[in-house]
Amino acid sequence: MKNLVVISFLLILSSCTPMKRAQTGLARGIAGSSDTRVGGHEVYCSQGEVCSEVEVVAIAMEERDGGKVRVTLKNRTGNTALVQIRLEIKSAQGELLTESRPENFVLPPTQEKTYEMPGIARRGAFVRVILNTAY
């Protein structure tokens, strides 16, 4: 009976938000994360292995509201890479203006490929590219 109570208590703790945040923080601490700048824009990798295998070569954003954002990625490995990419558009003050939904993006071995997201750019803003491993 004691085991059942302990297991129930652990299940309740593992489902609460603070516990999930702690698990995420621990995972990022082990896997590593990186934050870099490319051409005045930001690149964030929640898992360091993603940025060691995939390089963000360039980020271009049309300087108009509703314009297109282009992110050029290069696969540094000899294998096909599958990453999850999401874009955030932020004002000069760092306020989140808009964001895209996460999408899986395939990169051929040792090649560059451009990811495009139309209709998301904002005048006077910058892009934050978020890369994760795709599952």
Secondary structure, 3 states (H helix, E strand, C coil): CHHHHHHHHHHHHHHCHHHHHHHHHHHHHHHCCEEEEECCEEEEECCHHHHHHEEEEEEEECCCCCCCEEEEEEECCCCCEEEEEEEEEECCCCCEEEECCCEEEEECCCCEEEEEECCCCCCCCEEEEEEEECC
